[in-house]
């Protein structure tokens, strides 16, 4: 798959919580977790389940940086 987004992070699905319309997907990327809310239909279509290798694509006009 080719895509123009530059922020692509390989990770592993940790959990998928299905609601009636939406799904909350948690992906482990290294030592971090990224949580995404996508449609249930999309999650089912992608076959998302714990252990599945995925690529998190972040496309945003605003990305904030903070220091500890």
C-alpha positions, 0 to 999 in steps of 0.5 A: 500500500502506498500512501502520502502520509509521512507519519506511519508507525508500525504496531500491534493491536492490543485490544478492540472494544466494539460499540454499536457504531464505533470501535476503540482500537488500542495499538502498541507502538514500541513502548507506547499505546495509541488509541483510535476511534474508528467505525465498527464496520472499518474495524471488522473489514480490517479484521482487527484483533489482538496480535494483528500487525498494523500500521498507524497512520497519523494525518493531522494539521496540528501535532503538539509537542511537550517536554517533561 
